[in-house]
Amino acid sequence: MTTPFVEELQRLLAERRFSWRKLAELTGYHPSWLSKIRNGRPPSAEVVRRCDEVLGANGTLVALAQVHELRPAHLPAAPAGFIGRDDELHRMREALTVGSRQGVPTIVAIDGPPGVGKTATALRCAHDVKESLQWKYSDGELFADLHGHSPNQDPARPEDLLEEFLIGLGVPANEIPAGLEPRTKLYRTLLGSRKILIVLDNAASSEQVERLLPGSGNCGVIATSRRRLVGLAMRRDAVRVALGPTSMRESVALLRTFVGVARADAETASVVALAERCGHLPMALRIAAERVAAHPYLPVSELVDELSSDERPLDALATGDSVDLRTVFESSYRDLGGEEARVFRLLGLQRGPDISVDTAAVLAELPPVRARRLLEKLVSVHVLEAAPAGRYHLHELLRMYAVERVQGEHDADDRRAAVRRLADWYLHTASAGSRVLAPFGCDRPAPGAPRDVVPRTFPGRPQALSWFDAETANFQPVIKLAIEHGLHDTAWRLAVALREYARLRRKPLGWWPASLELALKATRSVGDCPAEGLVRTIAAEAHRWSCDHDRARQSLRSALAIRREIGDLSGKAWTLTESGFLAVEEECFEQACPLASEALSIFQDLGDRRGQASALFTLADAYAGWQRQGDALSALGEALTIFREIGDHDGEGLVLVKMAGIHHTYDEPETALECLDLALEARRSAGSRWGEADCLCRQASVLHALGRVEEVRKPCEEALALYEEVGDLRALDLRACLDWHEYGMVGELLPNPAF
């Protein structure tokens, strides 16, 4: 049915003698996507905004569409205890207030040595501008760490950062184009009429920043780098702010804040000397102040003497003005006991964003209780930071120092042994968690854990899911670390052990495909063809979830060739099944049916019950596509029986959702609701937040069709909370449906067929 928005859009196009293809060219959206909107798909806020703008509708289209746009608010918290930088902050705020010449974004480029407080200054300024200039940047804030100088991490790719920004601006993940140039064009199109403040932290070069700049003058940009962004200043007329050491007044004020006013006043000369020895760098000052505060009876002068006596520089962080951070780090390090120092050094091997007590215990071969006590001691002397949920964070600069210490005090064999323990612990803990999530079978189970590794065990699904959630950001760094130390078998097995968790959560993050790419590298390094076939098949599934069908097809083609060549019948059947999933999703039912039939025959010969059920519901999708609902329901019934027998709750829920869809299509809504009630129960048992939300939305759609409008809102609200929890972009459209009581559109948010 044509909506008022589409009717007015067509009228405006006719009035201006524009075609829909011309509209696509003007707005920057693909013609096929606009065609879907023309045929009834709800438009996103950005589509409406662009159409209204290019057609000069003066807000008419926005009013008719009744959509809400996403306002990004990505800024981290303002830095606590920030002192000084008054002149620099005034200059930055003035530039961002006045703006630059018309059509050019205002750019402030901050550079300076490590530890000088570039990030803190950028965030302080951004928060000040956000609070005092709400009218200037009223459409939100974007933030990204470009990892230009992060230890053990390559600079972030502009295309990956653009994906994050596009999602933050409300673009559904499956609508984000592949490749740098298309993403850049879409990004600049979306920012063309928005007032956004963008903070780009820790840039490697001007070129890295320039790919992320908006194309209009409505936005402001703050970029930081250890290097002077000369190209940005020359080509983009950026306002350059060079941060050097703080003034003596600011340094003393910072020390007084943390040391205590009474003590600082009693040792004024020593406090001044300490500020000088710290090179007036905020991070060095903070660490020194914390050490002084931790020893209330130690004269400040003794710390000044200790810092003065150590002349060895921190080579990796040496700067042009001879500021030396190693003396500060080393003074704190020397204050540690033997066990504490060893734990600190070994933490340098762990590259993820945070550290658990368990991982620290594994690295140092300590009981967890002892490891926790040592970690708390490290926190107390400010060489480690406490993080939420009982975890810990090692600051980037201190990680550099820890890496130097572990390389200098542990030989290569000792370091490799620690990495092996860490990687094995992650592998066997992930395997244990996967067995809890999917007790009916797993891919290529890992051999038993070594005697010096005691993996975690989980009493139930909630505990397993909680562990996976907490460690998600650490999996990819551990896999990469294992590969670098030649632990290829452990690396690919860890990636595979994460499959069941990834299936259940389906968070729109890049860690899962990236982990599989590393796993593929590991299998090829050792020539493990069976493992390569397995990883390629799983990678195809990940690509299909992200709607990258071309890459999924390529992965499946390679996997099938490998598995046929080595005679891996089970692997071949699973690859055929995944190929069938892809064919169904592309509505190529004539391809899906023989693929699923061949897989089913192999699974029956092998006695693989889970495989049989998976092939059966793929056959059912093909039958449903041909309008053979009787055959489809029969195949789904067989699959449902198997999934229930083997205890695969997620598979059970998926089959019931498919059955509900057929009953709903053929005017049997009450039966559809019964199926959805059972599906919801199954997916809750599985711990699939994504699947639970999917079931709730389908319930709402059927209830609306039955005219039971008063019952629709509750499942929609529950689904919204779940989609927001897992970061699914359907949350944005579902919230719009709730706000405008457009419950009939809820069914349009759901994938068909259900996967």
C-alpha positions in Angstrom: 0.0 0.0 0.0 1.4 3.4 -1.0 2.2 5.6 2.0 1.6 9.4 2.2 5.4 9.8 2.2 5.8 7.9 -1.0 2.8 9.7 -2.6 4.3 13.1 -1.8 7.7 11.9 -3.0 6.3 10.8 -6.3 4.4 14.1 -6.7 7.6 16.0 -6.1 9.6 13.9 -8.6 6.9 14.4 -11.2 6.8 18.1 -10.6 10.6 18.4 -11.0 10.6 15.9 -13.8 13.1 13.7 -12.0 13.2 9.9 -12.3 13.8 7.6 -9.4 17.2 6.9 -10.8 17.9 10.6 -10.8 16.8 10.7 -7.1 19.2 7.9 -6.3 22.0 9.9 -7.9 21.2 13.0 -6.0 20.8 11.3 -2.6 23.7 8.9 -2.9 21.5 5.8 -2.2 21.4 2.8 -4.5 18.4 2.6 -6.8 17.4 -0.8 -5.6 17.1 0.5 -2.0 14.9 3.4 -3.1 12.8 0.9 -5.0 12.1 -1.0 -1.8 11.0 2.2 -0.2 8.8 2.9 -3.2 7.2 -0.5 -2.7 6.4 0.0 1.0 9.6 -0.5 3.0 9.8 2.1 5.8 12.6 4.6 5.0 15.3 5.4 7.5 15.7 8.9 8.9 18.6 9.6 6.7 16.9 8.6 3.5 14.0 10.9 4.4 16.3 13.8 5.3 18.2 13.5 2.0 15.1 13.2 -0.2 13.6 16.2 1.6 16.8 18.2 1.1 17.5 17.4 -2.6 13.8 17.9 -3.6 13.5 21.1 -1.6 10.5 19.8 0.4 11.1 22.1 3.3 10.4 19.4 5.9 7.2 18.1 4.3 8.7 14.6 3.6 10.2 14.4 7.1 6.8 15.2 8.6 5.0 12.6 6.5 7.6 9.8 7.1 7.4 10.3 10.9 10.8 8.8 11.6 13.4 9.4 14.2 17.1 9.8 13.3 19.9 8.4 15.4 21.8 11.0 17.3 25.3 9.6 18.0 26.9 10.3 21.4 30.2 8.4 21.2 32.4 10.6 23.4 34.1 8.8 26.3 33.8 10.5 29.7 35.5 13.7 30.3 38.9 13.2 32.0 38.9 13.4 35.8 41.2 15.8 37.6 42.0 17.7 34.4 44.2 20.7 35.2 45.6 23.5 33.0 45.8 23.9 29.2 43.7 27.0 29.5 45.3 28.8 26.5 45.1 25.8 24.3 41.5 25.0 25.2 40.5 28.7 24.6 42.0 28.6 21.1 40.4 25.3 20.3 36.9 26.4 21.5 37.2 29.6 19.6 38.1 27.8 16.4 35.2 25.4 16.8 32.8 28.2 17.6 33.7 30.6 14.8 34.2 27.9 12.2 36.2 28.1 9.0 35.3 29.3 5.5 32.0 28.2 4.0 31.9 24.6 2.8 35.0 23.5 4.8 34.8 21.7 8.1 36.5 23.2 11.1 39.5 21.1 12.0 41.6 21.3 15.1 44.8 19.1 15.0 46.5 18.4 18.3 50.0 17.0 18.3 52.6 16.4 20.9 54.8 13.7 22.6 53.4 10.6 24.3 52.1 11.3 27.8 51.5 14.9 27.2 47.7 14.6 27.5 46.5 14.9 23.9 43.5 12.7 24.4 42.6 14.3 27.7 42.8 17.7 26.2 40.7 16.7 23.1 38.0 15.2 25.3 38.0 18.1 27.7 37.5 20.5 24.8 34.8 18.3 23.2 32.8 18.1 26.4 33.1 21.8 26.9 31.9 22.5 23.3 29.1 19.9 23.7 27.8 21.7 26.8 28.3 25.3 25.9 27.6 25.1 22.1 24.7 22.8 21.8 23.3 24.8 18.9 26.6 24.5 17.0 26.9 20.7 17.0 23.3 19.8 17.8 23.2 16.4 15.9 25.7 14.5 18.1 29.3 13.4 18.5 31.4 10.7 16.9 34.6 9.4 18.5 37.2 6.9 17.2 40.6 5.7 18.4 42.7 5.4 15.1 45.4 3.3 16.9 48.1 5.3 15.0 50.7 4.6 17.7 49.2 1.7 19.7 51.5 -1.0 20.8 51.0 -4.4 19.1 48.2 -3.0 17.0 48.1 -1.8 13.5 46.6 1.6 12.6 42.9 1.3 12.2 41.8 1.1 8.5 39.6 4.0 7.4 37.0 1.6 5.9 36.6 -0.1 9.2 36.2 3.2 11.0 33.7 4.4 8.4 31.7 1.3 9.1 31.5 2.2 12.8 30.6 5.8 12.0 27.9 4.8 9.5 26.3 2.4 12.0 26.5 5.3 14.6 24.7 7.5 12.1 21.9 5.0 11.8 22.8 3.1 8.6 21.7 -0.6 9.0 24.7 -2.9 8.8 23.4 -4.7 5.7 23.1 -1.4 3.8 26.7 -0.3 4.3 28.6 -0.6 1.0 31.9 -2.5 0.7 35.0 -0.6 0.0 36.6 2.6 1.1 35.3 5.0 -1.7 31.6 4.0 -1.5 31.7 4.2 2.3 33.4 7.6 2.2 30.7 9.0 -0.2 27.9 7.7 1.9 29.5 9.1 5.1 29.9 12.5 3.6 26.4 12.4 2.2 25.0 11.7 5.6 27.0 14.5 7.2 26.1 17.0 4.4 23.2 18.4 6.4 24.2 17.5 10.0 26.0 19.3 12.7 28.3 16.8 14.2 31.5 17.1 16.4 34.0 14.4 15.4 37.0 13.4 17.6 39.7 11.3 15.9 42.2 10.2 18.5 45.7 8.8 18.0 46.1 9.3 14.3 49.0 7.8 12.4 49.1 10.4 9.6 47.2 13.2 7.9 46.1 10.7 5.2 44.4 8.5 7.8 42.5 11.5 9.2 41.5 12.9 5.8 39.6 9.8 4.8 37.3 10.4 7.8 36.7 14.1 7.3 33.2 15.4 6.4 32.7 17.2 3.1 30.7 20.2 4.4 31.2 23.1 6.8 28.5 22.0 9.3 30.8 19.8 11.3 33.8 20.2 13.6 36.7 17.9 13.9 39.3 17.4 16.6 42.2 15.1 15.7 45.2 14.0 17.8 48.5 12.5 16.9 52.0 12.1 18.1 53.1 13.5 14.8 52.6 16.9 13.4 49.7 16.6 11.0 51.4 18.9 8.5 49.4 17.7 5.5 46.2 18.3 7.3 47.3 21.9 8.2 48.4 22.6 4.6 45.6 20.9 2.6 42.7 21.4 5.0 43.5 24.6 6.7 43.5 22.9 10.1 44.1 24.9 13.3 47.2 23.2 14.7 47.6 23.0 18.5 51.0 21.7 19.6 50.9 20.5 23.2 54.2 20.6 25.1 54.9 20.1 28.8 52.6 21.9 31.1 53.7 25.0 32.9 55.3 24.9 36.3 52.1 26.3 37.8 50.0 23.6 36.2 52.4 20.8 37.1 52.5 21.9 40.8 48.7 22.2 40.9 48.4 18.6 39.6 50.8 17.3 42.1 49.1 19.2 44.9 45.8 17.7 43.9 47.0 14.1 44.3 49.7 14.5 47.0 47.6 16.7 49.2 47.8 20.4 49.9 49.3 20.1 53.4 52.1 17.8 52.3 52.8 19.8 49.2 53.0 23.1 51.2 55.4 21.4 53.7 57.8 20.4 50.9 57.3 23.1 48.3 60.9 23.0 46.9 60.8 19.2 46.5 57.4 19.3 44.8 58.8 21.9 42.3 61.8 19.6 41.8 59.6 16.6 41.3 57.6 18.4 38.6 60.8 19.2 36.8 62.1 15.6 37.0 58.8 14.4 35.5 59.3 16.7 32.6 56.0 18.4 33.3 54.2 15.5 31.5 50.7 14.9 33.0 50.9 11.1 32.9 54.4 11.1 34.5 53.3 13.6 37.1 50.2 11.5 38.0 52.2 8.3 38.4 54.8 10.1 40.6 52.1 11.7 42.7 50.4 8.4 43.3 53.7 6.9 44.4 54.3 9.8 46.8 50.7 9.5 48.1 51.2 5.8 48.7 54.1 6.5 51.1 52.9 9.2 53.5 56.1 9.1 55.5 58.5 9.1 52.6 59.9 12.6 52.0 59.2 13.9 48.5 62.8 14.7 48.2 63.7 11.0 48.3 61.6 10.3 45.2 63.2 13.3 43.5 66.7 11.9 44.3 65.6 8.4 43.0 64.3 9.8 39.8 67.4 11.9 39.3 69.8 9.0 39.8 68.3 6.8 37.0 69.7 8.0 33.6 68.4 5.2 31.3 65.9 6.6 28.8 62.7 4.9 27.6 63.8 4.5 24.0 60.4 3.6 22.6 59.0 6.8 24.0 61.9 9.2 23.5 60.8 12.6 22.3 62.4 15.6 20.6 62.4 17.6 23.9 64.2 14.8 25.8 61.3 14.0 28.0 62.0 10.7 29.6 59.1 8.5 30.8 61.2 5.5 31.7 62.5 7.1 34.9 59.0 7.6 36.1 57.9 4.1 35.1 61.0 2.5 36.5 60.6 4.2 39.8 57.2 2.8 40.2 58.4 -0.6 39.0 61.2 -0.7 41.5 58.6 -0.2 44.3 57.0 -3.5 43.5 57.7 -6.8 45.2 59.2 -9.7 43.3 55.9 -11.4 42.5 54.2 -8.1 41.7 56.9 -7.1 39.3 56.7 -10.5 37.6 53.0 -10.2 37.1 53.4 -6.7 35.8 56.0 -7.9 33.2 53.9 -10.8 32.0 50.8 -8.6 31.6 52.7 -7.0 28.8 52.1 -10.2 26.8 48.3 -9.8 27.0 47.1 -7.4 24.3 43.4 -7.2 24.8 41.7 -4.1 26.2 41.3 -5.6 29.7 42.6 -8.4 31.9 40.7 -10.8 34.2 42.1 -12.4 37.3 42.0 -15.8 35.6 44.2 -14.6 32.7 46.7 -13.0 35.0 46.8 -16.2 37.0 47.5 -18.3 33.9 50.2 -16.0 32.6 52.0 -16.0 36.0 51.2 -19.6 37.0 49.6 -18.5 40.2 46.4 -19.5 42.1 43.6 -17.0 41.2 43.3 -15.8 44.8 47.0 -14.9 44.9 46.8 -13.3 41.4 44.0 -11.0 42.5 45.9 -9.8 45.5 48.9 -9.0 43.4 46.7 -7.2 40.8 45.2 -5.1 43.6 48.7 -4.2 44.8 49.6 -3.0 41.2 46.4 -0.9 41.2 47.4 0.7 44.5 50.7 1.9 43.1 49.0 3.1 39.9 50.7 0.9 37.4 47.4 -0.9 36.7 43.9 0.4 36.6 40.7 -1.2 38.0 38.0 -1.7 35.3 34.3 -2.7 35.6 33.2 -6.2 36.5 36.3 -7.0 38.5 38.7 -6.7 35.6 41.8 -4.6 35.1 43.3 -2.3 32.4 47.0 -1.7 31.6 47.5 1.8 30.2 49.1 1.9 26.7 52.3 3.6 27.8 52.7 1.3 30.8 52.1 -1.7 28.5 55.0 -0.5 26.4 57.2 -0.5 29.5 55.9 -3.9 30.6 56.8 -5.3 27.2 60.3 -4.0 27.5 60.7 -5.5 30.9 59.4 -8.9 29.9 61.7 -9.0 26.8 64.6 -7.9 28.9 64.1 -10.2 31.9 62.5 -13.3 30.3 64.1 -15.4 27.6 62.2 -16.4 24.4 61.3 -19.8 25.7 59.8 -18.4 28.9 57.8 -15.8 26.9 56.5 -18.5 24.5 55.6 -20.7 27.4 53.5 -17.9 29.0 51.8 -17.2 25.6 51.1 -20.9 25.2 49.5 -21.1 28.6 47.4 -18.1 27.8 46.2 -19.3 24.4 45.6 -22.8 25.7 43.5 -21.4 28.6 41.4 -19.4 26.2 41.0 -22.4 23.9 39.9 -24.9 26.5 37.7 -22.4 28.4 36.0 -21.5 25.2 35.6 -25.2 24.3 34.1 -25.8 27.7 31.7 -22.9 27.2 30.8 -24.1 23.8 30.0 -27.6 25.0 27.6 -26.0 27.5 26.0 -23.9 24.8 25.9 -26.8 22.3 26.1 -30.2 24.1 25.0 -32.0 21.0 28.3 -31.8 19.2 31.2 -29.5 18.1 33.6 -29.1 15.3 37.0 -30.8 15.5 37.2 -30.8 19.4 40.5 -29.8 20.8 42.8 -32.3 22.6 42.9 -32.3 26.4 44.2 -29.3 28.2 47.9 -29.4 29.2 48.6 -30.2 32.9 49.7 -26.6 33.6 46.4 -25.1 32.3 43.2 -25.4 34.3 40.4 -24.0 32.2 37.2 -22.5 33.6 34.1 -24.7 33.8 30.5 -23.5 33.7 27.5 -24.8 35.7 25.1 -23.6 33.1 24.4 -21.5 30.0 24.1 -18.1 31.7 27.6 -18.5 33.2 29.1 -19.5 29.9 27.4 -16.7 28.0 28.5 -14.2 30.7 32.2 -15.3 30.2 32.0 -15.1 26.4 30.4 -11.6 26.7 33.2 -10.4 29.0 36.0 -11.7 26.9 34.7 -10.9 23.4 37.2 -8.1 22.8 40.1 -10.3 23.9 39.6 -13.3 21.5 41.0 -11.8 18.4 44.2 -10.4 20.1 44.8 -13.8 21.7 44.4 -15.6 18.4 46.9 -13.2 16.7 49.3 -13.6 19.6 49.2 -17.4 19.3 50.0 -17.2 15.6 52.9 -14.9 16.2 54.4 -17.5 18.5 53.9 -20.4 16.1 50.9 -21.8 18.0 48.8 -22.2 14.8 46.8 -25.2 15.9 45.7 -23.5 19.0 44.9 -20.3 17.1 42.4 -21.8 14.6 40.8 -24.1 17.2 40.1 -21.1 19.4 38.4 -19.3 16.6 36.2 -22.4 15.8 35.4 -22.8 19.5 33.7 -19.4 19.4 31.2 -20.4 16.8 28.3 -21.4 19.0 28.6 -18.2 21.0 28.8 -16.0 17.8 25.6 -17.8 16.5 23.7 -17.0 19.7 24.7 -13.4 20.2 25.1 -12.2 16.6 26.5 -8.9 17.7 27.2 -6.5 14.7 30.9 -6.4 15.5 33.9 -7.2 13.3 35.7 -9.4 15.8 34.2 -12.7 14.5 35.0 -12.4 10.8 38.4 -11.0 11.7 39.1 -13.9 14.0 38.2 -16.4 11.3 40.5 -14.6 8.9 43.3 -15.2 11.4 42.2 -18.8 11.8 42.4 -19.3 8.1 45.9 -17.9 8.0 46.9 -20.4 10.8 45.5 -23.4 9.0 47.3 -22.5 5.8 50.6 -21.9 7.6 50.6 -25.5 8.7 48.9 -27.0 5.7 46.0 -28.4 7.6 43.5 -29.0 4.8 40.6 -30.4 6.9 40.9 -27.4 9.3 41.0 -25.0 6.4 37.8 -26.5 4.9 36.1 -26.1 8.3 37.2 -22.5 8.8 36.2 -21.5 5.3 32.7 -23.0 5.9 32.3 -21.1 9.2 33.6 -17.9 7.6 30.9 -18.2 4.9 28.3 -18.3 7.6 29.7 -15.2 9.2 29.8 -13.4 5.8 26.2 -14.4 5.2 25.1 -12.9 8.5 26.6 -9.6 7.5 24.9 -9.9 4.1 28.2 -10.2 2.2 27.0 -12.9 -0.1 29.9 -12.6 -2.6 32.5 -13.4 0.1 30.3 -16.2 1.5 30.0 -17.8 -1.9 33.8 -17.6 -2.5 34.5 -19.2 0.9 32.0 -22.0 0.2 33.4 -22.7 -3.2 36.9 -23.1 -1.8 35.7 -25.1 1.2 33.8 -27.5 -1.0 36.8 -28.1 -3.3 39.0 -28.8 -0.3 36.6 -31.2 1.3 35.9 -33.1 -1.9 39.6 -33.4 -2.6 40.4 -34.9 0.9 37.3 -37.1 1.0 35.8 -35.3 4.1 32.2 -36.5 3.8 30.9 -34.9 6.9 32.7 -31.6 6.1 31.3 -31.7 2.6 27.8 -32.2 3.9 28.1 -29.2 6.2 29.5 -27.0 3.4 26.6 -28.1 1.1 24.2 -27.2 3.9 25.6 -23.8 4.3 25.5 -23.4 0.5 21.8 -24.2 0.7 21.3 -21.6 3.4 22.9 -19.0 1.1 20.8 -20.1 -1.9 17.6 -19.8 0.1 18.5 -16.4 1.3 19.0 -15.3 -2.3 15.7 -17.0 -3.2 17.5 -19.5 -5.5 15.3 -22.4 -4.5 16.2 -24.5 -7.5 19.8 -24.5 -6.2 18.9 -24.9 -2.6 16.9 -28.0 -3.0 19.6 -30.3 -4.5 22.2 -28.9 -2.2 20.2 -29.7 0.9 19.1 -33.1 -0.5 22.7 -34.2 -1.1 23.7 -33.0 2.3 20.8 -34.8 3.9 21.7 -38.1 2.2 25.3 -37.9 3.5 24.2 -37.0 7.0 21.8 -40.0 7.0 24.6 -42.3 6.0 26.9 -40.9 8.7 24.2 -40.9 11.4 24.7 -37.1 12.0 21.4 -36.1 13.5 22.1 -32.4 13.9 23.2 -32.3 10.2 20.0 -34.1 9.1 17.9 -31.5 11.0 19.8 -28.6 9.4 19.5 -30.0 5.9 15.8 -30.6 6.5 14.9 -27.1 7.4 16.8 -25.9 4.4 14.7 -28.2 2.2 11.7 -26.8 4.0 12.7 -23.2 3.0 13.0 -24.3 -0.6 9.5 -26.0 -0.5 8.1 -22.8 1.1 9.6 -20.7 -1.6 7.7 -22.9 -4.2 4.5 -22.5 -2.2 4.5 -26.2 -1.2 3.5 -25.6 2.4 2.6 -29.2 3.1 6.0 -30.5 2.1 7.7 -27.6 4.0 5.8 -28.4 7.2 6.5 -32.1 6.9 10.3 -31.4 6.6 10.2 -28.9 9.5 8.4 -31.5 11.6 11.1 -34.0 11.1 13.8 -31.4 11.9 11.9 -30.3 15.0 11.8 -33.9 16.3 15.6 -34.3 15.8 16.5 -31.0 17.4 14.4 -31.9 20.5 16.0 -35.3 20.7 19.6 -33.9 20.7 18.8 -30.9 23.0 19.5 -28.2 20.4 17.2 -25.5 21.8 18.3 -22.8 19.3 17.7 -25.1 16.3 14.3 -26.1 17.9 13.4 -22.4 18.2 14.4 -21.7 14.6 12.3 -24.5 13.2 9.3 -23.4 15.2 9.7 -19.8 13.9 9.7 -21.2 10.3 6.6 -23.2 11.0 4.9 -20.1 12.4 5.7 -18.2 9.3 4.1 -20.8 7.1 1.0 -20.9 9.2 0.7 -17.1 9.3 1.1 -16.9 5.5 -1.6 -19.4 5.0 -4.1 -17.7 7.3 -3.6 -19.8 10.4 -2.6 -17.1 12.9 -3.7 -18.9 16.0 -1.5 -21.9 15.1 1.3 -19.5 14.3 1.1 -18.0 17.7 1.3 -21.4 19.3 4.4 -22.1 17.4 5.9 -18.8 18.4 5.2 -19.3 22.1 7.1 -22.6 21.9 9.9 -20.9 19.8 10.3 -18.2 22.4 10.6 -20.7 25.2 13.3 -22.6 23.2 15.3 -19.6 22.3 15.3 -18.4 25.9 16.5 -21.8 27.0 19.3 -21.5 24.4 20.3 -18.0 25.6 19.8 -16.5 22.2 19.0 -12.8 22.9 18.8 -12.2 19.1 16.5 -15.2 18.6 14.3 -14.2 21.5 13.9 -10.7 20.1 13.1 -12.2 16.7 10.3 -14.3 18.2 8.8 -11.4 20.1 8.6 -9.3 16.9 7.0 -12.1 15.0 4.4 -12.5 17.8 3.7 -8.8 17.6 3.2 -9.0 13.9 0.7 -11.9 14.1 -1.2 -10.3 17.0 -1.5 -7.1 14.9 -2.8 -9.1 12.0 -5.4 -10.7 14.3 -6.5 -7.2 15.4 -5.4 -7.7 19.0 -3.7 -4.3 18.9 -3.8 -3.9 22.7 -1.5 -6.9 23.1 1.1 -5.8 20.5 3.1 -3.2 22.4 4.4 -5.4 25.2 6.3 -7.9 23.0 7.6 -5.0 20.9 9.1 -3.3 24.0 10.7 -6.5 25.2 12.2 -7.1 21.7 13.5 -3.5 21.7 15.3 -4.0 25.0 16.9 -7.2 23.6 18.0 -5.7 20.3 19.5 -2.8 22.2 21.4 -5.2 24.5 23.0 -7.1 21.6 23.6 -3.9 19.5 21.2 -4.9 16.6 20.3 -2.0 14.4 16.7 -3.2 14.2 16.4 -1.4 17.5 16.3 2.0 15.8 13.4 1.0 13.4 11.5 -0.9 16.1 11.7 2.2 18.4 10.2 4.3 15.6 7.4 1.7 15.2 6.7 2.0 18.9 6.9 5.8 19.0 4.4 6.2 16.1 2.3 3.1 16.9 3.1 1.7 13.5 2.9 -1.9 14.7 2.0 -3.2 11.2 5.5 -2.4 10.1 7.2 -4.6 12.7 7.1 -7.7 10.5 9.1 -5.8 7.9 12.1 -5.7 10.2 12.5 -9.5 10.3 14.6 -11.6 8.0 12.8 -13.9 5.6 13.5 -16.7 5.6 14.3 -16.8 9.3 18.0 -17.6 10.1 
